[in-house]
Amino acid sequence: MSEEQRSLSGYRSKVHEQGEYENPNEGKPPLTEFDEYVLRLTAFPKVKTFQQLKKIAGVERPISVDKAIIVFEEENTKNEVLSLMRVDSLNFSEDDAFESAIIRFFRKIQHPLKEGIEPKWDDYFVVGMRFRARVVVGKDGDKKPNGKYYLDVPTCRPLGVITKTFEQIAKEDASSQTTPPVENTKKPYAVLGNALFLARGAKNYQEATGMLEKANASKEVMMALLGAHMDEKIKYPIQ
């Protein structure tokens, strides 16, 4: 016997106040904004329409935008990390400030969208996909952590990229060597030249290091870039 169905007309729904929903991260070890984590996509994203203000002819007006609700899970603590990315309008730009967050995300994890082509999201959001990133820690009205976490898109990168910072590498080299390598003292400009060639077009240091990592540059080349950057000898964008 089939279950009895009722009309939605006249149905009275309980309205929950903000903050009444259970926090899925309650009781789990907290995350910090300083550590990097391995995140995994737990389910295919949903889409929801939101209202936001946009300045039109100098006046702020409400507009409707569609955003993908994307939930990731931190590998060790199982904390949920949320991201809302606009999908109804996509903007490709060399300037991060104008580039759509969803485009920047896939570029950061080295699965870039094809410019000028409407993306088929099933080819990009694959349940179980993993990458590295930091998180933004949610705060309550008193500016205290509330146990909610949001994806820090600029820090996203694929698995397998070197996890040590160049500063850590430099310290390890200093502790393991009493004299600098002969090649470094004889060919510093040549090594830096290689670094600048591989990072040509980079608008800042972070973008330059990403280009070197993608090109599988040697530690020597990476250190040359770091040294020149610390000494303010590099002019961005790199020509």
N, C-alpha and C positions, 0 to 999 in steps of 0.2 A: 504494500500500500504506500503510495507516494506521500511525502510530507505535506501537510496542509500549508498553503501559501496565503499571505495576506496582502492587501493593497498598502502601498506606502502612504497613500493619502490619509492624512490625519494622524500619522505615526509621530509620537513625541520622542525625540532623541535627547539623550543626556549631553549637555554641553560641558566639556571639561575646561577648567581654568588653566591658563598657561602655568606650567610647572607641575601639573598633576600627573603627567606621563612618567612612567618608570624610566629611570636612567639605566640603559643596558650595561654601563660601565661600573655600576655600583658594586663595591666589594672587590674589584680587581686592582692589581698594583697600578699606581698612577703613572702616567707618561709625563715627560718633560718637554719643553720646547728646545732644549739644548742637545738632546740625543737623536740619533738617526735610527729609524725602525724599518723593518721589512713589513710591507703592507700587502694584503691580498684582497682582491675583489670577491665579495661574498655572494653577490646576486646581481643579475642584470639590472641596470638603473631604471628607475621610474621617472616619469615627467610630470611636473606640476606647474600650473600657471601662477605667477606671483605678480603683485603690484609693486612698482617702484617709481620713483620720481625721476624725470628727465627734463633738463632745461631746454625748452623750445622757444625760440625767439626771445630769449632772456627771461622767460617765465618757467618755473618748475611745474610740470604737469604729470599726473599719474599715467603710466602706461602699463600694459600687460606684457609680461615676458615669460617664456617657457624655460624652465631650468631642469636639468637632469639631477635627480637626487641619488647620489652615489655613496654607497656604504662600503668601507674597507675594514679589514680586521688586522690588528697588529699580531704578528706571528707568535710571540711568546706570551704576552699577557691576555690576549684575546679581546682587548679593548676595541670598541668600534670607533672608526674615524670617518667623519662625514665631510662631504664636499657637495656644494651646489654650483653647477656650471651651466651657464646659459647656452641653449642649443637652437633657439629659433632664429638667431642671427649670428653669423660667424664672420670674424674680421681677421684677415691675415695682415700682419704688419711687422716690419723690422724693429719697431719700437715696442718693447714689452708693455709699455703703459697703454697701448692701443690694441694689442693683440688679445684675442679672446682667450679666456682662461683654459677652455677645453683644448684649444689648439696648442697653447703653451704646454699643457700637461703632456699631451702625446708627443710633442717635440722633445720634451725633457726626458721621457723614457725611451726615446729613440724609435718611436713608431709614428712618425709624423703624418698628418693629414695631407692629402694632395690638394695643392692650391687650385681653386677654381672648379673643383669637382665636389658635388654634394656627397658627403660621406655616408656610407652604409655602416651604421653604428655597431651592427653585429660583428663586423670585421675588426672592430677596435676594442670594444668592451667584451672581453672573454672572461667568463667566471673562472676564478682561480688564478688569474694573472697576478704576478708579484713584481714589486719594485721597491726601491729604497726612498725614504723621505723623512722629513721632520714634520712635526704637527704644531698647530696653534692651539694653545690651551684655553678653553672657554673660561670666562669669568662671570661671577654673579654680580649683583648690584653693589656689593662691597669690594669689588675687584679681587675677590678670592677665587681660586680654581673651583669649578663646579662639576668636574668629572666628565665634561664633554670635550671632544677633540675634533679639530678640523684640519683638513689636509693643507699643508704649506706648499702650494704648487711650485714656487721657484726652487725648492730644494729637492724636487723629485729627480730621480735618476735610475737607470736600469740596474739590475743585479749584475755583479761581475765587474763593475768599475772599481778601481782602487779605493779602498775605504780610508786609508791613512791620509791625513792632510800633508801638504808639502812641508809644513813647519815640523811635523813629527818626523818625517823622513830626514830633514836636515839635522835634527837633534841626534837621531840614530847614527847618521854618518859621522857627526862630530865625535861621538863617544867611541866609535869603532875604528877611527883613523887618526893617526897622529900627524900625518902629512897629507896634503891634498893630492889627488890623483894627478899624474903628470899631464894627462890630456887636458884636464880642466885649466891648468895654469898656462898651458901653451896655446890653447885654442878657445879661449872664452868667447871671443867675438863670433867665431864660426858657429859655436853651439847656440848662442843667443840668436844668431841669424836663422838657424834652423827652426828655433822656437817661434820667431816672429813670422817666418814663412808659413808654418803650419797653422798659425793663429790669425792669419791675414783676414781682415774684415771684422774681427772681434771688437765689440763696443765697450767691453769692460774686462776686468781680470777674470771674473767667474766664467764668462763666455769663452775667454781665451783658453783657460784650463780645460774646459769641456771639449774644445776642439782638439786639444793635444791628446786628451784621453781617448777620444774617438779615433784619432790617428795612431793610437798605440805608441805614442812617443816615449822615448827612454826616460829614465829617472833624471839623467844628466840634463836633458833638454827641458824637462819640467822645472828643475831646480834653477836653470838659467833664467827662465821666465819669471820665477818667483823672485830671484835676486834683483832682476832689473825692475820689477814692479815695486819691490820694497824700497829701492833707491830712486824711485820716481823717474826712471829713464825711459819709460814707455809712454808714448802718446796714443790715446785712444780716439777714434777707432784705429786699429793697427793697419797701416798701409803696406 
